[in-house]
Amino acid sequence: MIMKIRNRFLLAASALLVCLAASAQVHRMDIDLKKVGAPIQSTMYGIFFEDINYAADGGLYAELVKNRSFEFPNDPLQGWKAFGTVEVWNDGPFERCPHYVRLVDPGHPHKWTGLDNEGFFGIGVKGGDTYRFTVWARVPDGGASELRIELVNTASMGEDQFVCQEPLKIAGKEWKQYEVILKPDTTLEKAVLRIFLVGDRKTVDLEHVSLFPTDTWMGHRNGMRKDLAQALADLKPGIFRFPGGCIVEGTDLATRYNWKNTVGPVENRPINENRWEYTFPHRFFPDYYQSYGLGFFEFFQLSEEIGSEPLPILSCGLACQFQNDDLSAHCPVDELQPFIQDALDLIEFANGPVTSTWGKVRADMGHPAPFNLKYIGIGNEQWDPLYPEHLEPFVQAIRAAYPDIKIVGSSGPNSEGEQFDYLWPEMKRLGADLVDEHFYRPEKWFLAQGARYDNYDRKGPKVFAGEYACHGAGRKFNHFHASLLEAAFMTTIERNADIVHMATYAPLFAHVEGWQWRPDLIWFDNLRSMRTASWHVQHLYGEYKGQNVLTLKMNGVNVTGAEGQDGLFASAVKDGDKVYVKVINTSEKPQSVEFAFNGLKKKEIVKAVERIDFTSGLLYEDNTLDVPDRITPVKAAFAGEGKSLTAAVPPQCFTIFILER
């Protein structure tokens, strides 16, 4: 009913706009259909993943157990509540994850031994769905023992706390993996996983305690949360940058993201301290670690499944410069060889034959075919001469071993200024194929950037707009108006497809209870997810990307929101016989536009097909988990044919006009 009312409102508003625009100034936009411009790269619009805001563990990675291998360094039982007689040992079966727990008879028939796991802000389960509980276990003295596995509601007012329970028998001195399927009869956002030692209470050892929904993305056992992965796939991303930005660097080099620790059997992947654990004391999460269950194999596999090119980013031997003023925190240039070898080995892992060392690791993980890696990024937001000095030996080594791999460098953390101006020429000197630009900026910046790439040097590296989002002045959260200005800015990306080859909004995910940075593209809790207005902007650009740029001018100049253009931004692309014209009206008034098509033959005409309007009366609000679709694009009728067409664009609206030759 809400959508019906909304659609009636938009139809009435459109009719009113036509009447209002009839007497208003008509903005003529000349579109050249004869001279087809630069091709739009398949990688143009993509996604950037970083494990911030609990994006990995507790988010995209579908594991529901926190500290499943008892490896959190300050407290091996962090995330767990132990009762009865529970001991922590460290001579377990997995070399890089040696800790395990021993459950011992509490010594009294009316006492219990066991464990509760709190999950990530609770464990979200849906009634009627199934969940796979697995554990590596043994009976150290031989014989057999028994566990009872439960999902419980600790706040229950019922006769029982548990919403499901299953027995699990453990037998023998050798470590083996055991499995049981749990099926809760009710939906809980904050369930607890409970393990009881039962039966004759014979001592049992437990390692790598895991709980996954059986219905993961593509059915993978070590899989992704289905709704969050689907939100990525629906964007149709051309590029997938991972594993992040600042976490690549680490607060120190010891805690940098190390891709080699993220591959191989999941039980033997060591945890890592998340670079964001200590960054924000005002929103502090002292148990923010990376299980590495979502590792480079899973990133490559997900890239393949959603149809995007993988773009891994690796450390250049510099720890995060925001957090380290002391040069001793960084690896000296003459000691970089292990870091360089990591980059070369990653390319072999992705592309090497199964007979190669790292190609065999990939094959043993279930993917004998290469991932066809084409791009690699070295470094994130480094600056000063330190960065090019560290980058240069990487470029030399990669060029020598893999000349077809394209290398992504960085212009530092700022969108302009001294460091930006220094690093761009350095990236050209070193022969980087693309330069990663970052800009988290307020409304005024986005409104002034409609022509950002129009006058870039066409010789040298291409542009990767690798991290950007509109951070509202005084409104540093997701809202429609910010997404509108992002749409306006993206016209300069699209119009300059000859120089801009990639663009990714950032960050990607945020848990509503675990966020430390906003705005973000997709928000979620333990059971639900919400696609923001910014997500819809990214989706519209990806869905209507086109194949080639078309020249669009108003009074002989690009439509960039410049003075005298009444807050309009515009770009046009060709997709076969179709033409997509994107017009963003950032003003508070409706604007009348005329599309005049040049280059048509005498009898040729252009037909209107439809239009898509993305607007909202809730200017400084967004979708919510409770109402995830209150701000969404709406398709509407668009009629007419000829060598020119007219239309009205509502105030503060992003409209895509779809036409056909």
Buried (B, 14 or more C-beta within 10 A) or exposed (E): EEEEEBEEEBEEBBEEBBEBBEEBEEBBBBBBBEEBBBEBBBBBBBBBBBBBBBBBBBBBBBBBBBBBBBBBEEEBBBBBEBBBBBEBBEEBBBEBBBBBBBBBBBEEEEEBBBBBBBBBBBBBBBEEEBBBBBBBBBBEEEEEBBBBBBBBBEEEEEEEBBBBBBEBEBBEEEBEEBEBEBBBEBBBBBBBBBBBBBBEBBBBBBBBBBBBBBBBBEEBEBBBBBBBBEBBBBBBBBBBBBBBBBBBBBBBBEBBBBBBBBBBEBBBBBBBBBBBBBBEEEEEBEBBBBBBBBBBBBBBBBBBBBEBBBBBBBBBBBBBBEBBEEEEBBBEEEEBEEBBEBBBBBBBBBBBEBEBEBBBBBBEBEBEEBBEBBBBBBBBBBBBEBBBBBBBBBBEBBEEEBEEBBBBBBBBBBBBEEBBEBBBEBBBEBBBBBBBBBBBBBBEBBBBBBBBBEEBEEEBBBBBBBBBBBBBEEBBBBBBBBBBBBBBBBBBBBBBBBBBBBBBBBBBBBBBBBBBBBBBBBBBBBBBBBBBBBBBBBBBBBBBBBBBBBBBBBEEEBBBBBEEBBBBBBBBBBBEEBBBBBBBBBBEBBBBBBBBBBEBEEEEBBBBBEBBBBBBEBBBBBBBEEEBEBBBBBEBEBEBEBBBBBBBBBBBBBBBBBBEB
